[in-house]
Amino acid sequence: MQSSVWFVAHCALIFCQLRHTKGKNGPRPCSEADYYYEYTECDSTGSRWRVAIPHSPGACDGLPEPVKGTECTFSCRAGQFLEMSAQECTPCAAGSYSLGSGIRFDQWDATPPGFSSLAATSPGGGGGVGGDDAQLCNSSTWVPQGSYMESNRDECAVSLIYAVHLKKQGSVTFDYQYPDNNLLFEFFIQNDQCQETDQTGVKKWLKLTNHGEWATHSVSLKSGSNVLYWRTGAVLMGSKVVKPVLLKNVQIEGVAYTSECFPCKPGTYSTEPGSDSCLPCLRDTYSGHGASSCTLCNTTTHYASEGSGECNQRPPCSKKDHFQIHTACDSEGKTQIIYKWIEPKICLEGVSGAVPLPPSGEHKPCPPCNPGFYNNNTAVCSPCQPGTYSDGTKVCKRCPAGTEPVLGYEYKWWNVLPANMKTSCFNVGNSKCDSMNGWEVAGDHIQSGAGGSDNDYLILNIHIPGFKLPTSLPSSRSGTEFGRVVFEFETECSSDCELYFMTDVNRKSTTVVESWAGNKTRQLYTHIMTKNASVSYTWAFQRTNQAWDVRYKVHDVARIFSVTVSNALDGQSSECRACALSSRPSGSLCVPCPPGHYIDPRSSKCTECPPNTHLVPRTTMGADTCRPCGPGSRSSKEHSLCFSDCQFSHTDGNVTLSFDFGPMGSVGTLMNGPSFTSKGTKYFHQFNISLCGGEERMALCSDNVTDLPTSEGQGEKAEATNAVKTFICQSTIIPASGRGLHTALSSQSINLANTFLGVTVANALEGIQSRPELFSQSARKVPDVNFFYRSLEPTSSCESGRSAVVTLRCRPQMSAQGQLTVPSECPAGTCDGCTFHFLWESSGACPTCTEMDYHQIEGACRGGHQDMLYVWTEPKLCMGGVSLPEKRTLLCENMDFFIRLSASLGALTALLLVVLTCYFWKKNKRLEYKYSRLIMSANKECEMPGADSCAVMEGEENDGDMDDDVVYTKPSLLGKLKAIASKGKGDRYENVQLNSSHPKALVWS
């Protein structure tokens, strides 16, 4: 028994020893450095657990047990983070910051964790990048540039992607630059099922920004998974290089909690615990990563820009470090050129290789005042009082009666910067030039300044609060020219410099009107303002678009010699113009003329323009301001423009053709293409053409991407800032399949023609030549009809503006709308870039039908009735007009009737002849009988009746042997007929002449 107890005790001792030995050599107890805390996913009740997760599984033993965590929607305030061991909010230490329930990305030396760049391919090969062409986009990506991300500049659709899971509703906010509408830029959000969240176009497509201006965009996020997409892709139809999109300061709210603070990036610091942001270091100071303060540089030999992470050595001074200015006029009316160091000065003087500051120039007389100003024997030019004028050299005078001052600005002398102009310098990547002047006055011109680096934007701006037309000029008509800006400029460049001219109407969005790259000789440019609104005109010069933080191209310069703005509301007057006077006998006040009226210089009264004439813009004096409309056109009611009313007639010899183009429709549309860019992006050119009608039937082209309506404007009706309404316009259309997009994109809308010149069958009108050889020749007898258009706005490639010819051709077999085409040799519609040619084939282009276009066909006479039919003359080359007459049925007599009638007449004639023959035969017998009786009576002597004595009268010879002859004259047929006719008059005797051989024969009647 004892041995058994001893055995059990001994075994227990051995087991304890073994256990002790095993625990001594096994995993050590875990410390706080061996693990970190995480929350589990939230359950259906909104609860979660805090669990400890080892850095190296199995390296230690004794992890803390899971405990119940905070609510899923719990978050700390900005400047705090959630300390997981205590599950309490704790302030961030100095040198760091926290957003509380958000995260921020403001350092872009490298692509931050979680971000990725993906070059998308279009599905289905519908144009765009796909298949073998995908290799072309391998190098397309978003590129970190230190303080911002830069997009691609090519045609590849490249997306910057970031995925985040939100515990509650939140938002995303970021700053961006989008200066070029040749680049498409959209921001959208997808959920974890790759379904795009509901976003309006205002949120999806981002608005353009000024060159050098950062805009802020914010979108709400739903709880759960959110995948953020920033997608860009250019539309390159030429060799022009586009400006990239820049992105910075991405901040996301709604992540529920932050378990750590973010260290301040180099060049920034935070001194106080609990900071929600870091401050930039001042100039000539620097800081490292996570700094709580900035360190001062040795300013004798080094310098640092604001927000620098290190000090830079000062270089020797050179010509790039100074600039010249013209001083303001002194009390003696003198100015001089002086040279100043560019501030802040970073170069060293007096060292080897340093260039000294040039001496100041001699004093010279100040240039005169600009028109509308006068110095009044002082050193300062002051504006003339309202109602007065001056050419800049004479004292301001009041306008005489019957005239009014011409308002505007005319800057051609640049001794000081005008009061309504501002200049600045801006760089997207640094703030070195923020305090510099972008442009400097130089006497007879103003020129771009030195800047801080070559990719600075040197900005010059003039603000016009509105426009005021001359009193006598009507302003009610649409499309009125309210004002125009004209400037003369030149550029001298050794690299890829570019000068931009931009407008901002009502402070909504800035639009690049025109740009000039490289060297440009001295030239004029004109921009017309057709809307009475507040507008800012901006000139921005950039020496290079490369991300250079240095100044090498300081001698690349842009110069502006003059700037003229007409009809400026707050402008000055350099001259007076005649105006219309009141109809009162003693009236001397200027009065406005009704629309379509001009000022008669003899009476100073408003006179309406003659019919079918239009007023020349910006002029009101004299009948010559009313110009006749072109052939086949008429003027609007207000005489503001000429247009076609769809009616046209053409006379060739004795034939007149009348046309009615109304059935063709007032606006025709042509989608030309497809065309493909160098990387395979498919696009179309869409042309809208207004054929007939005035201002209410103009063609409209608008962008649906970059020019979106804004909520600003104090209740105004939102309208697209880049909508073109004119006679002929063009848009670039990218189909949805062309870029993997969800909807077709319309962009780059331009005006091709805003003036209708006329319609004619001739091939030339006002210097514009149609080219019928570009299209297949027509063998029809109907001539082609040409509509001629012109644009009054000059462009860099078309100094006289663009023009267009629309040729209408009769095609009876087509529909009334017909078909629009462009020349096969010029698929873009133009062969020289300035004149566009279109062919519109339609049955509506055929002349209207007249009585000359059909003929009559007579049917056979059947049953006494005959049909009269009318048919078109083939080939039929007319439409509309008169219609074919209805079939007519007439009474007729056929051949059987005429045969019976002829037979009856023949029988009647034969009978009459028989009767007449019998009659004359009987009559002849009677005559023969009488004759025989007469002969017998002549042979008997004195057997004649008493009344007729046969005795020989006394004195007559009686020759016994006298032979008496009886002569009987047989009457002719005509005589017989006369005898018959005489019977009715009682003459029933016939005369017989008896002839004797003796001279005195007896005649017996």
Backbone hydrogen bonds, N-H to C=O, Kabsch-Sander energy under -0.5 kcal/mol:
donor,donor_aa,acceptor,acceptor_aa,energy
5,V,1,M,-2.0
6,W,2,Q,-3.0
7,F,3,S,-2.0
8,V,4,S,-2.2
9,A,5,V,-2.4
10,H,6,W,-2.5
11,C,7,F,-2.4
12,A,8,V,-2.3
13,L,9,A,-2.3
14,I,10,H,-2.4
15,F,11,C,-2.5
16,C,12,A,-2.3
17,Q,13,L,-2.5
18,L,14,I,-2.8
19,R,15,F,-2.7
20,H,16,C,-2.6
21,T,17,Q,-2.7
22,K,18,L,-2.8
23,G,19,R,-2.4
24,K,20,H,-1.5
25,N,21,T,-1.3
26,G,22,K,-0.9
28,R,59,A,-0.6
30,C,61,D,-2.8
34,D,31,S,-1.6
35,Y,32,E,-0.7
36,Y,53,I,-2.1
38,E,51,V,-2.4
40,T,49,W,-2.2
43,D,47,S,-2.5
46,G,43,D,-1.7
50,R,67,V,-3.4
51,V,38,E,-2.8
51,V,49,W,-0.6
53,I,36,Y,-3.4
55,H,34,D,-2.5
56,S,34,D,-0.5
59,A,56,S,-2.0
61,D,28,R,-3.5
67,V,50,R,-1.9
69,G,48,R,-2.6
72,C,46,G,-1.3
74,F,71,E,-1.8
79,G,98,S,-1.6
80,Q,77,R,-1.7
81,F,90,T,-2.6
82,L,258,T,-3.2
83,E,81,F,-0.7
83,E,88,E,-3.2
84,M,82,L,-0.8
87,Q,83,E,-1.6
88,E,83,E,-1.5
90,T,81,F,-3.3
92,C,79,G,-2.7
95,G,270,S,-1.3
96,S,93,A,-1.3
97,Y,262,F,-2.4
98,S,275,S,-1.5
99,L,102,G,-0.6
101,S,99,L,-1.6
103,I,252,I,-2.3
105,F,250,V,-2.9
106,D,104,R,-0.5
108,W,106,D,-0.5
108,W,146,G,-3.0
115,F,112,P,-1.9
116,S,161,I,-1.8
118,L,159,S,-2.7
120,A,118,L,-0.8
120,A,157,A,-3.3
122,S,129,V,-2.3
125,G,122,S,-0.7
126,G,123,P,-1.2
128,G,680,G,-3.4
130,G,128,G,-0.6
133,D,130,G,-1.7
134,A,131,G,-1.3
135,Q,132,D,-1.4
136,L,133,D,-1.5
137,C,134,A,-1.5
138,N,135,Q,-1.2
140,S,137,C,-1.2
141,T,139,S,-0.5
143,V,150,E,-3.2
145,Q,148,Y,-3.1
146,G,108,W,-2.3
147,S,145,Q,-1.6
149,M,247,L,-3.2
150,E,143,V,-3.0
151,S,245,V,-2.6
157,A,120,A,-0.6
158,V,156,C,-1.0
158,V,232,T,-2.1
159,S,118,L,-3.3
160,L,230,W,-2.7
161,I,116,S,-3.2
161,I,159,S,-0.6
162,Y,228,L,-1.7
163,A,114,G,-0.6
164,V,226,N,-2.7
166,L,164,V,-0.6
166,L,224,G,-2.8
167,K,254,G,-1.2
168,K,254,G,-1.2
170,G,221,L,-1.8
171,S,253,E,-1.2
172,V,219,V,-2.4
173,T,251,Q,-2.7
174,F,217,H,-2.2
175,D,248,K,-2.5
176,Y,215,A,-2.6
177,Q,246,L,-2.0
181,N,179,P,-0.5
183,L,180,D,-1.4
184,L,233,G,-2.8
186,E,231,R,-2.4
187,F,204,K,-2.6
188,F,229,Y,-1.7
190,Q,227,V,-2.3
191,N,195,Q,-2.1
194,C,191,N,-1.8
197,T,189,I,-2.6
203,K,200,T,-0.9
204,K,200,T,-2.2
205,W,201,G,-2.0
206,L,185,F,-1.4
206,L,204,K,-0.6
208,L,706,T,-0.9
209,T,178,Y,-2.5
213,E,210,N,-2.1
215,A,176,Y,-2.8
217,H,174,F,-2.7
219,V,172,V,-2.2
221,L,170,G,-2.7
224,G,166,L,-2.7
226,N,164,V,-2.7
227,V,190,Q,-3.2
228,L,162,Y,-3.5
228,L,226,N,-0.6
229,Y,188,F,-2.4
230,W,160,L,-2.2
231,R,186,E,-2.6
231,R,229,Y,-0.6
232,T,158,V,-2.3
233,G,184,L,-1.2
234,A,154,D,-2.7
235,V,182,N,-2.7
236,L,234,A,-0.5
237,M,235,V,-0.7
246,L,177,Q,-1.8
247,L,149,M,-2.4
248,K,175,D,-2.3
250,V,105,F,-1.9
251,Q,173,T,-3.2
251,Q,249,N,-0.6
252,I,103,I,-2.9
253,E,171,S,-3.0
254,G,101,S,-1.8
255,V,101,S,-2.4
257,Y,255,V,-1.8
262,F,97,Y,-3.0
264,C,95,G,-2.6
267,G,287,S,-0.7
268,T,265,K,-1.8
269,Y,279,L,-2.1
270,S,291,A,-1.2
274,G,92,C,-2.7
275,S,272,E,-0.5
279,L,269,Y,-3.1
281,C,267,G,-3.0
284,D,304,A,-3.2
285,T,282,L,-1.5
286,Y,295,T,-2.3
287,S,308,S,-1.0
290,G,264,C,-3.8
291,A,288,G,-1.0
295,T,286,Y,-3.6
297,C,284,D,-2.7
299,T,297,C,-1.3
301,T,298,N,-1.2
302,H,298,N,-3.0
303,Y,312,N,-2.8
307,G,281,C,-2.1
308,S,285,T,-0.5
308,S,305,S,-1.2
312,N,303,Y,-3.5
314,R,301,T,-3.0
317,C,348,L,-2.2
321,D,318,S,-1.8
322,H,319,K,-0.9
323,F,340,K,-2.2
325,I,338,I,-2.6
326,H,441,V,-0.7
327,T,325,I,-0.5
327,T,336,Q,-2.5
330,D,334,K,-2.1
333,G,330,D,-2.0
335,T,364,K,-3.1
338,I,325,I,-2.4
338,I,336,Q,-0.5
340,K,323,F,-2.7
342,I,321,D,-2.9
348,L,315,P,-2.3
354,A,351,V,-2.1
355,V,317,C,-2.4
361,G,337,I,-3.7
364,K,335,T,-3.8
366,C,333,G,-2.5
369,C,392,G,-1.2
372,G,390,S,-2.2
373,F,370,N,-1.8
374,Y,382,S,-2.4
378,T,375,N,-1.3
382,S,374,Y,-2.4
382,S,380,V,-0.5
384,C,372,G,-2.5
388,T,385,Q,-2.0
389,Y,397,K,-2.6
390,S,573,S,-1.7
397,K,389,Y,-2.5
399,C,387,G,-1.9
402,G,588,S,-0.9
403,T,400,P,-1.4
404,E,577,R,-2.4
406,V,575,E,-2.5
407,L,405,P,-0.8
408,G,572,Q,-1.0
409,Y,565,V,-2.8
411,Y,563,V,-3.1
412,K,410,E,-0.7
414,W,443,G,-4.2
421,M,418,P,-1.6
422,K,461,N,-2.5
424,S,459,I,-2.1
426,F,457,Y,-2.0
427,N,430,N,-0.5
434,D,431,S,-1.1
436,M,433,C,-1.8
440,E,447,Q,-3.2
442,A,445,H,-2.5
443,G,414,W,-2.1
444,D,442,A,-1.5
446,I,560,I,-2.4
447,Q,440,E,-2.7
448,S,558,A,-2.2
449,G,438,G,-3.9
454,D,550,V,-3.3
455,N,548,W,-0.8
456,D,453,S,-1.6
457,Y,426,F,-3.5
458,L,456,D,-0.7
458,L,541,F,-2.6
459,I,424,S,-2.7
459,I,457,Y,-0.7
460,L,539,W,-2.7
461,N,422,K,-2.9
462,I,537,Y,-2.4
463,H,420,N,-1.5
464,I,535,V,-3.0
468,K,567,N,-2.8
473,L,470,P,-1.6
480,T,477,R,-0.9
482,F,480,T,-1.0
482,F,529,M,-2.1
483,G,529,M,-1.4
485,V,527,H,-2.5
486,V,564,T,-2.7
487,F,525,Y,-2.1
488,E,562,S,-1.7
489,F,523,Q,-2.4
490,E,559,R,-1.9
491,T,520,K,-2.1
492,E,557,V,-2.8
497,C,495,S,-1.2
498,E,542,Q,-2.1
499,L,516,W,-2.7
500,Y,540,A,-2.9
501,F,514,E,-2.7
502,M,538,T,-2.8
503,T,511,T,-2.3
504,D,536,S,-1.6
505,V,509,S,-0.7
506,N,504,D,-0.5
506,N,534,S,-3.5
508,K,505,V,-1.5
511,T,503,T,-2.9
513,V,501,F,-2.2
513,V,511,T,-0.7
514,E,501,F,-1.6
516,W,499,L,-2.4
518,G,497,C,-2.0
520,K,491,T,-1.6
523,Q,489,F,-2.2
525,Y,487,F,-2.1
527,H,485,V,-2.5
529,M,483,G,-3.5
530,T,528,I,-0.6
533,A,531,K,-1.4
535,V,464,I,-2.5
536,S,504,D,-1.7
537,Y,462,I,-2.6
538,T,502,M,-2.4
539,W,460,L,-3.2
540,A,500,Y,-1.9
541,F,458,L,-2.4
542,Q,498,E,-2.3
543,R,454,D,-0.9
544,T,454,D,-1.2
548,W,546,Q,-2.5
552,Y,550,V,-0.5
554,V,552,Y,-0.6
556,D,553,K,-1.6
557,V,492,E,-2.1
557,V,555,H,-0.6
559,R,490,E,-2.8
560,I,446,I,-2.9
561,F,488,E,-2.7
562,S,488,E,-1.0
563,V,411,Y,-2.3
564,T,486,V,-2.8
565,V,409,Y,-2.6
566,S,484,R,-2.2
567,N,407,L,-2.1
568,A,565,V,-0.5
569,L,466,G,-2.7
571,G,568,A,-1.6
572,Q,408,G,-2.5
574,S,406,V,-0.7
577,R,404,E,-2.8
579,C,402,G,-2.1
581,L,604,S,-3.0
582,S,589,L,-1.0
587,G,584,R,-1.5
591,V,580,A,-2.7
593,C,472,S,-0.5
597,H,594,P,-1.3
598,Y,607,T,-3.2
599,I,620,T,-4.3
600,D,598,Y,-0.6
600,D,605,K,-2.9
604,S,600,D,-3.0
605,K,600,D,-0.6
607,T,598,Y,-3.3
609,C,596,G,-2.8
613,T,610,P,-0.7
614,H,627,R,-2.7
615,L,639,H,-3.0
616,V,625,T,-2.4
619,T,616,V,-1.5
622,G,599,I,-3.1
625,T,622,G,-1.5
626,C,623,A,-1.8
627,R,614,H,-2.7
627,R,625,T,-0.9
629,C,612,N,-2.4
633,S,630,G,-1.4
634,R,643,F,-2.8
636,S,641,L,-2.2
639,H,636,S,-1.6
643,F,634,R,-2.8
648,F,659,F,-1.9
650,H,657,L,-2.8
652,D,655,V,-3.1
655,V,652,D,-1.7
657,L,650,H,-3.6
659,F,648,F,-4.0
660,D,846,C,-0.5
661,F,646,C,-2.9
664,M,661,F,-1.3
665,G,662,G,-2.0
668,G,689,I,-3.0
670,L,687,F,-2.5
672,N,670,L,-0.8
672,N,685,H,-3.4
675,S,683,Y,-2.9
677,T,681,T,-1.8
680,G,677,T,-2.0
683,Y,675,S,-2.5
684,F,733,I,-2.7
685,H,672,N,-2.4
686,Q,684,F,-0.6
686,Q,731,S,-2.9
687,F,670,L,-2.9
687,F,685,H,-0.6
688,N,729,C,-2.1
689,I,668,G,-3.2
690,S,727,F,-3.4
691,L,666,S,-2.4
691,L,689,I,-0.8
692,C,666,S,-0.9
693,G,644,S,-2.8
697,R,694,G,-1.6
698,M,695,E,-0.9
699,A,726,T,-2.5
701,C,724,V,-2.8
703,D,722,N,-0.6
704,N,746,S,-2.0
705,V,746,S,-0.6
708,L,706,T,-0.8
716,E,713,G,-1.1
723,A,720,A,-0.8
724,V,701,C,-3.8
724,V,722,N,-0.5
725,K,723,A,-0.5
726,T,699,A,-2.2
726,T,724,V,-0.5
727,F,753,A,-1.2
728,I,753,A,-1.8
729,C,688,N,-1.9
730,Q,750,I,-2.1
731,S,686,Q,-2.3
732,T,747,S,-3.0
733,I,684,F,-2.7
733,I,731,S,-0.6
734,I,745,L,-2.5
738,G,735,P,-1.2
739,R,735,P,-0.6
739,R,736,A,-0.8
740,G,736,A,-0.5
741,L,736,A,-1.7
745,L,734,I,-2.6
747,S,732,T,-2.3
750,I,730,Q,-2.5
752,L,728,I,-2.3
752,L,750,I,-0.5
753,A,728,I,-1.8
754,N,790,R,-1.1
755,T,790,R,-1.9
757,L,755,T,-0.6
757,L,788,F,-2.4
758,G,788,F,-1.2
759,V,631,P,-3.3
760,T,786,N,-2.2
765,L,768,I,-2.0
768,I,765,L,-1.9
769,Q,767,G,-0.5
770,S,763,N,-3.2
770,S,768,I,-0.5
774,L,771,R,-1.9
775,F,772,P,-1.4
785,V,808,L,-2.3
786,N,760,T,-3.1
787,F,806,V,-2.8
788,F,758,G,-2.7
789,Y,804,A,-2.7
790,R,755,T,-2.4
791,S,802,R,-3.2
795,T,798,C,-2.6
801,G,798,C,-1.5
802,R,793,E,-0.5
803,S,834,C,-2.5
804,A,789,Y,-1.8
805,V,836,F,-2.4
806,V,787,F,-2.5
807,T,805,V,-0.6
807,T,838,F,-3.0
808,L,785,V,-3.6
808,L,806,V,-0.5
809,R,840,W,-2.3
811,R,842,S,-1.8
814,M,811,R,-1.9
819,Q,841,E,-2.6
821,T,839,L,-2.3
824,S,774,L,-0.6
826,C,823,P,-0.6
829,G,826,C,-2.6
831,C,835,T,-0.6
836,F,803,S,-2.4
836,F,834,C,-0.5
837,H,829,G,-2.6
838,F,805,V,-2.4
839,L,821,T,-2.5
840,W,807,T,-3.5
841,E,819,Q,-2.4
841,E,839,L,-0.6
842,S,809,R,-2.1
843,S,815,S,-1.8
844,G,815,S,-0.5
845,A,842,S,-1.0
846,C,843,S,-1.5
848,T,658,S,-3.8
849,C,879,M,-0.6
849,C,880,G,-0.5
853,D,850,T,-1.9
854,Y,851,E,-0.9
855,H,871,V,-2.5
857,I,869,L,-3.4
859,G,867,D,-3.7
862,R,860,A,-0.7
862,R,865,H,-3.1
865,H,862,R,-1.5
866,Q,890,L,-3.0
867,D,860,A,-0.5
868,M,888,R,-3.6
869,L,857,I,-3.2
869,L,867,D,-0.5
871,V,855,H,-2.1
873,T,853,D,-2.6
879,M,847,P,-2.4
882,V,849,C,-2.1
888,R,868,M,-2.2
890,L,866,Q,-3.5
892,C,864,G,-2.4
898,F,894,N,-0.9
899,I,895,M,-2.1
900,R,896,D,-2.3
901,L,897,F,-2.7
902,S,898,F,-2.5
903,A,899,I,-2.6
904,S,900,R,-2.6
905,L,901,L,-2.4
906,G,902,S,-2.4
907,A,903,A,-2.7
908,L,904,S,-2.6
909,T,905,L,-2.1
910,A,906,G,-2.6
911,L,907,A,-2.4
912,L,908,L,-2.2
913,L,909,T,-2.3
914,V,910,A,-2.3
915,V,911,L,-2.6
916,L,912,L,-2.6
917,T,913,L,-2.6
918,C,914,V,-2.7
919,Y,915,V,-2.6
920,F,916,L,-2.8
921,W,917,T,-2.2
922,K,918,C,-2.4
923,K,919,Y,-2.5
924,N,920,F,-2.1
925,K,921,W,-1.9
926,R,922,K,-1.9
927,L,923,K,-2.0
928,E,924,N,-2.4
929,Y,925,K,-2.2
930,K,926,R,-2.4
931,Y,927,L,-2.4
932,S,928,E,-2.5
933,R,929,Y,-2.2
934,L,930,K,-2.2
935,I,931,Y,-2.5
936,M,932,S,-2.3
937,S,933,R,-2.3
938,A,934,L,-1.7
939,N,935,I,-1.0
939,N,936,M,-0.6
940,K,936,M,-0.6
940,K,937,S,-0.6
941,E,939,N,-0.5
943,E,940,K,-0.9
948,D,945,P,-1.2
949,S,947,A,-0.6
953,M,951,A,-0.7
956,E,953,M,-2.1
960,G,958,N,-0.7
962,M,959,D,-2.1
964,D,962,M,-0.7
967,V,965,D,-0.7
968,Y,966,V,-0.6
969,T,967,V,-0.6
970,K,968,Y,-0.7
976,K,972,S,-2.6
977,L,973,L,-2.3
978,K,974,L,-2.3
979,A,975,G,-2.5
980,I,976,K,-2.6
981,A,977,L,-2.2
982,S,978,K,-1.7
983,K,979,A,-0.7
983,K,980,I,-1.0
984,G,980,I,-0.5
984,G,981,A,-0.6
985,K,982,S,-1.5
986,G,983,K,-1.8
987,D,982,S,-1.3
988,R,986,G,-1.4
994,L,992,V,-0.5
995,N,993,Q,-0.6
997,S,963,D,-1.3
1001,A,998,H,-0.6
1001,A,999,P,-0.6
1004,W,1002,L,-0.5
1005,S,1003,V,-0.5
